[in-house]
Structure formats: structure tokens, C-alpha cells
Amino acid sequence: MRRDQLVAELDGYFHVADVQGDEWESLFNLVYDAPYWRDYVESSWLTSFNGLMVRGSDEVTHVATCVFPSDAILRRVPAGSFVFAEHPVDDAPGDVFAPWSKATFARLRADRISVYSVHAPLDHHPEVSPSVLLARALSLKAPKAFLPMARGLAGGGAIIGDSDVTVAELHRQLQAVLGPEVRVALGPGLSAEAADSRAAGRVAVVAGGGASVESLEAALALGCTTYVTGNALSPCTIAFVRQIHDAFRTRAKTADVAIIDGTHYGTEKLAQLAMVDWFKARGLEARFEVGVPERR
């Protein structure tokens, strides 16, 4: 398939032209404090920080999907690959986000590897959003989207719905869905015994980095009693990020909300697996590149 044909189809599927003010833009600029990346990315990508980021081979035969395309992943994908990801950064344990090295960008250019990244368009997507897929896997009833992450897109990046099971059973279900590579954890102060006797109730699924007071308040306004996310319990060496997570946990405790954490990587993994099927349906060879959960 021609690269430009594939990009046009992806742009339409994710409504890239409609995106305004994706919250990811400020995070990207924070992570990449050195300007070397500007010599390698498409100028059109800088209008919304979504879509084709790095232009590679004109013809696409192999696609790699991944949550965080690390330097290690970008070193091992074959020359001429088309890389699809939610985040154009690495997720380094302890540091949350880390930039790709200049050598990685040079390798992308030399080996004609394309990178296509969508953040809010993926999180908002009605079919392949990480939160949508998790809510479906957890059998939430009457799911409703909330928490917009950009302007110009319908819905939001999170899902809230009702569950008939206990918090402990929801925890077990999430562990089964994410597999053994991801360790799913219960929030601090919630014992296994307490989780066994507590109804999950109104469940908010905020895949990825949802451990903020702002996101929690949006869920509480919709009746949330259990909050499933990805970074509430993962260690971080960055002081201001620790403060955000500490404030989130404090607010969850005062609101008596149960926390279930499947890591940032883990809770966004299902979307990348779904996109493998999307690419294969178009006759392309595709596979999910396994990354490293930030908490083992």
C-alpha cells in the first residue's frame, strides 16, 4: 500500500483534521527540551501534534504498533516500517516520559521508517479508544464517554458505566485482560479482603495517565465509585508528577473511591492490539511491539 494512501485513510478514521488543542502538545514540548527533533518531523504534524510525524518509505509493507515507541523498539523495527503509536516518546521507568535520542531520529531517516502518532483522536475514538476497549472488556453497562482531551472531537477520552461485580472481581478481570506482563494493583489503603466485599458500582475507566484530581472530579460528578486508570500507583522520580499523583490519591481517599491501576502502558495496550487487526484488514503485515510496563 502506498504510504500516502494509508495516511489519508488513518487521517479520516481518526478525524485528524478536526483536532484542536490536544493536551499532548504541551507535554511533548516539555519532554523534548532540545530542538533537534524539528529537523526530522513533518511541518504539518506541528499544527496539531497528530498524524504523520516522520515521513519514511513511499510504500508500506510492514506496520509496527506500540504504546510507547522507545529507542529500543525503533532500533529493532525493520527498515521501511510504518510505526503507529499513541505517544511519540519513550516511557522510561521512574521518569515517566523520555525523548527519543537524536540517533533514533537519524535511524528513522536513514532507514526510511515512518512514524504516525495520534493521541486525543485515539483516546476519543468510538471503536479503538483504550478506555472504550477496556470498558467493553470489563462489561460495563450503559457506558458513556466523558473527559475531552482536545477540541473538535466528539465524546471524550474516558468511559463511565455500571458494574455488577465486586472491586476484587473487577481487579481480576482487568488482570486477565492485560495479561501477565502487566501487574494490576489495588489502590493504597484498600485490602484484598475489603475489595472482596465492596461493590465496584459506578466505574470510571480513564486509560493511560488518568491519575489527576481534575480527571477524578469529572468522574465524581458522574457518580464514580471505582476508578480504573494507569499511573496512580507507578513510581516516578519527577517531583511535580509525584505531587499530582499524591493529590489524586488523597482526593480518592476522601471521596471513598476505589482505585485499580493497570499501568499507563497496560491500560493503553488494547488499542494497539486492535490497530494490528485494522492494518491486517487492509492487507498489511502488522504486529504489536511489546514494551515495558512502568511498574513490574
C-alpha positions as CSV (number, residue, x, y, z in Angstrom):
1,M,0.0,0.0,0.0
2,R,1.2,3.5,-0.8
3,R,2.1,5.4,2.4
4,D,0.1,8.5,1.4
5,Q,-3.0,6.3,0.8
6,L,-2.6,4.7,4.2
7,V,-2.0,8.1,5.9
8,A,-5.1,9.6,4.2
9,E,-7.2,6.6,5.5
10,L,-5.8,7.0,9.0
11,D,-6.4,10.7,9.0
12,G,-10.0,10.2,8.1
13,Y,-10.6,7.3,10.6
14,F,-9.2,9.5,13.4
15,H,-10.5,12.9,12.2
16,V,-7.1,14.3,12.5
17,A,-8.0,17.5,10.6
18,D,-10.6,18.3,13.2
19,V,-8.2,18.3,16.2
20,Q,-7.5,21.5,18.1
21,G,-5.6,22.0,21.3
22,D,-4.6,18.4,22.0
23,E,-3.4,18.4,25.6
24,W,-0.4,16.3,24.5
25,E,1.2,19.2,22.7
26,S,2.4,20.9,26.0
27,L,3.7,17.5,27.3
28,F,5.7,16.9,24.1
29,N,7.4,20.2,24.3
30,L,8.2,19.6,27.9
31,V,9.8,16.2,27.2
32,Y,11.7,17.4,24.1
33,D,13.6,20.4,25.6
34,A,16.3,20.1,22.9
35,P,15.2,21.2,19.4
36,Y,17.0,18.5,17.3
37,W,13.7,16.7,16.6
38,R,12.5,19.6,14.4
39,D,14.9,18.6,11.7
40,Y,13.1,15.3,11.3
41,V,9.4,15.8,11.8
42,E,6.7,16.8,9.2
43,S,5.8,20.5,9.4
44,S,2.1,19.5,9.1
45,W,2.4,17.5,12.3
46,L,3.2,20.6,14.2
47,T,-0.2,22.1,13.5
48,S,-2.0,19.6,15.7
49,F,0.8,17.2,17.0
50,N,-1.2,14.3,15.4
51,G,-0.9,12.4,12.2
52,L,2.2,11.6,10.1
53,M,5.1,12.7,12.3
54,V,8.1,11.2,10.4
55,R,7.9,10.5,6.6
56,G,9.5,7.3,5.5
57,S,9.2,4.9,2.6
58,D,6.7,5.6,-0.1
59,E,5.5,2.0,0.0
60,V,4.3,0.3,3.2
61,T,4.6,-3.4,3.6
62,H,5.2,-3.8,7.4
63,V,3.4,-2.0,10.3
64,A,4.5,-1.9,13.9
65,T,2.1,-0.7,16.6
66,C,3.2,0.2,20.1
67,V,2.1,2.2,23.1
68,F,5.4,4.0,23.7
69,P,7.8,3.7,20.7
70,S,11.1,3.6,22.7
71,D,14.6,4.0,21.3
72,A,14.9,0.2,21.7
73,I,11.7,-0.5,19.7
74,L,12.7,2.0,17.0
75,R,16.1,0.3,16.7
76,R,14.5,-3.1,16.2
77,V,11.7,-2.5,13.7
78,P,12.7,-3.3,10.1
79,A,13.8,-0.7,7.7
80,G,10.9,0.8,5.8
81,S,8.4,0.1,8.6
82,F,5.4,2.2,9.3
83,V,5.2,2.8,13.1
84,F,1.8,3.6,14.6
85,A,1.7,4.8,18.2
86,E,-0.3,6.9,20.7
87,H,2.8,8.7,22.1
88,P,5.8,10.0,20.2
89,V,8.0,9.4,23.3
90,D,9.5,6.7,25.4
91,D,8.1,5.7,28.8
92,A,11.2,5.2,30.9
93,P,10.6,3.6,34.3
94,G,10.9,6.2,37.0
95,D,11.0,9.1,34.6
96,V,7.5,8.7,33.1
97,F,8.3,10.2,29.7
98,A,11.7,10.4,27.9
99,P,12.6,11.8,24.4
100,W,13.9,9.7,21.6
101,S,17.6,10.2,21.0
102,K,18.9,12.2,18.1
103,A,20.4,8.9,16.9
104,T,17.0,7.3,16.8
105,F,15.7,10.2,14.6
106,A,18.7,9.7,12.3
107,R,17.9,6.0,12.1
108,L,14.3,6.7,11.1
109,R,15.5,8.9,8.3
110,A,18.3,6.6,7.1
111,D,16.1,3.5,7.1
112,R,13.0,5.3,5.7
113,I,10.8,4.5,8.7
114,S,7.5,6.4,9.0
115,V,6.0,7.3,12.4
116,Y,2.3,8.1,12.7
117,S,1.0,9.2,16.1
118,V,-2.4,10.1,17.4
119,H,-3.2,11.0,21.0
120,A,-6.6,12.6,21.5
121,P,-8.0,11.2,18.3
122,L,-7.2,7.7,19.5
123,D,-8.5,8.3,23.1
124,H,-11.7,9.7,21.7
125,H,-12.3,7.1,19.1
126,P,-15.6,5.2,19.5
127,E,-14.2,1.9,18.3
128,V,-10.5,1.7,19.2
129,S,-10.1,4.1,22.2
130,P,-8.1,2.4,25.0
131,S,-10.9,3.4,27.5
132,V,-13.7,2.1,25.2
133,L,-11.9,-1.2,24.8
134,L,-11.3,-1.6,28.5
135,A,-14.8,-0.7,29.4
136,R,-16.1,-3.3,26.9
137,A,-13.7,-5.9,28.3
138,L,-14.9,-5.2,31.8
139,S,-18.6,-5.5,30.7
140,L,-19.6,-2.1,31.9
141,K,-23.3,-1.3,31.4
142,A,-24.6,1.9,29.8
143,P,-21.1,3.2,29.0
144,K,-20.8,7.0,28.5
145,A,-17.8,9.0,27.2
146,F,-16.5,11.9,29.2
147,L,-13.3,14.0,29.8
148,P,-12.5,15.7,26.4
149,M,-8.8,15.8,25.7
150,A,-9.0,18.2,22.7
151,R,-11.4,20.4,20.9
152,G,-13.0,19.4,17.6
153,L,-13.6,15.7,18.5
154,A,-16.8,14.1,19.8
155,G,-17.0,12.4,23.2
156,G,-14.1,12.1,25.5
157,G,-11.1,10.1,26.5
158,A,-12.7,8.3,29.4
159,I,-15.7,6.0,29.9
160,I,-18.0,5.6,32.8
161,G,-20.5,2.8,33.3
162,D,-22.0,0.4,35.8
163,S,-20.6,-2.9,37.0
164,D,-22.4,-5.8,38.9
165,V,-19.2,-7.3,40.3
166,T,-17.0,-6.5,43.3
167,V,-13.9,-4.4,43.2
168,A,-11.8,-7.6,43.7
169,E,-13.5,-9.3,40.7
170,L,-13.1,-6.2,38.6
171,H,-9.4,-6.2,39.5
172,R,-9.2,-9.9,38.5
173,Q,-10.9,-9.2,35.2
174,L,-8.5,-6.4,34.4
175,Q,-5.5,-8.6,35.2
176,A,-6.9,-11.3,32.9
177,V,-7.4,-8.8,30.1
178,L,-4.0,-7.1,30.3
179,G,-2.1,-10.4,30.7
180,P,0.9,-11.5,32.8
181,E,3.3,-8.8,31.6
182,V,1.3,-6.1,33.4
183,R,0.8,-6.1,37.2
184,V,-2.6,-4.7,38.1
185,A,-2.7,-3.2,41.6
186,L,-5.4,-2.1,44.0
187,G,-5.2,1.5,45.4
188,P,-3.4,2.2,48.6
189,G,-5.4,1.5,51.8
190,L,-7.7,-1.0,50.0
191,S,-7.0,-4.5,51.2
192,A,-7.9,-7.6,49.2
193,E,-10.5,-8.5,51.9
194,A,-12.2,-5.2,51.6
195,A,-12.2,-5.3,47.8
196,D,-13.9,-8.7,48.0
197,S,-16.8,-7.3,49.9
198,R,-17.1,-4.0,48.1
199,A,-19.3,-3.4,45.0
200,A,-17.5,-1.8,42.1
201,G,-20.6,0.2,41.3
202,R,-20.1,3.1,39.0
203,V,-16.8,2.6,37.3
204,A,-14.8,5.2,35.5
205,V,-12.2,3.9,33.1
206,V,-9.5,6.5,32.4
207,A,-6.9,4.7,30.4
208,G,-3.3,5.9,30.4
209,G,-2.3,8.8,32.6
210,G,-5.6,9.4,34.4
211,A,-4.3,10.0,37.9
212,S,-5.2,13.7,38.3
213,V,-7.6,15.5,40.6
214,E,-9.2,17.2,37.6
215,S,-10.0,13.8,35.9
216,L,-11.2,12.4,39.2
217,E,-13.5,15.3,39.8
218,A,-15.0,14.8,36.4
219,A,-15.7,11.2,37.2
220,L,-17.1,12.0,40.6
221,A,-19.6,14.4,39.1
222,L,-20.9,11.4,37.2
223,G,-21.2,9.2,40.3
224,C,-17.9,7.3,40.2
225,T,-17.2,4.8,43.0
226,T,-14.4,2.9,41.3
227,Y,-11.6,4.4,39.2
228,V,-9.6,2.4,36.7
229,T,-6.5,4.1,35.4
230,G,-2.9,3.6,34.5
231,N,-0.5,5.8,36.5
232,A,-1.9,6.2,40.0
233,L,0.5,3.8,41.7
234,S,3.5,3.8,39.4
235,P,6.7,5.2,40.8
236,C,8.0,8.5,39.4
237,T,11.2,10.4,40.2
238,I,9.8,13.7,38.9
239,A,8.7,15.9,41.8
240,F,5.8,17.7,40.3
241,V,4.4,14.5,38.9
242,R,4.6,12.9,42.3
243,Q,2.6,15.8,43.7
244,I,-0.1,15.3,41.1
245,H,-0.4,11.6,41.9
246,D,-0.3,12.3,45.7
247,A,-3.1,14.8,45.4
248,F,-5.1,12.3,43.3
249,R,-4.8,9.6,45.9
250,T,-5.7,12.0,48.7
251,R,-8.8,13.1,46.9
252,A,-9.8,9.5,46.0
253,K,-9.5,8.6,49.7
254,T,-11.7,11.5,50.9
255,A,-14.2,10.6,48.2
256,D,-14.1,6.9,49.2
257,V,-13.2,5.8,45.6
258,A,-11.6,2.5,45.0
259,I,-8.5,2.7,42.7
260,I,-7.5,0.0,40.3
261,D,-4.2,0.7,38.4
262,G,-3.1,-1.3,35.3
263,T,-0.1,0.9,34.4
264,H,-0.1,3.6,31.7
265,Y,1.4,1.0,29.2
266,G,-1.0,-1.7,30.2
267,T,-4.3,0.3,30.0
268,E,-3.4,1.6,26.5
269,K,-2.2,-1.7,25.1
270,L,-5.6,-3.0,23.9
271,A,-5.9,-0.1,21.4
272,Q,-2.6,-1.0,19.8
273,L,-3.6,-4.7,19.5
274,A,-6.9,-3.6,17.9
275,M,-5.0,-1.5,15.4
276,V,-2.9,-4.5,14.4
277,D,-6.2,-6.0,13.2
278,W,-7.1,-2.7,11.5
279,F,-3.9,-2.8,9.4
280,K,-4.2,-6.5,8.6
281,A,-7.7,-5.9,7.3
282,R,-6.0,-3.7,4.7
283,G,-3.7,-6.4,3.6
284,L,-0.6,-5.2,5.5
285,E,1.7,-7.3,7.7
286,A,1.4,-5.9,11.2
287,R,2.4,-6.7,14.7
288,F,2.3,-5.3,18.2
289,E,5.7,-4.4,19.6
290,V,5.8,-5.3,23.3
291,G,7.1,-2.6,25.5
292,V,8.0,-2.3,29.2
293,P,5.3,-1.6,31.8
294,E,6.4,1.2,34.1
295,R,5.6,-1.0,37.1
296,R,6.5,-4.7,37.4
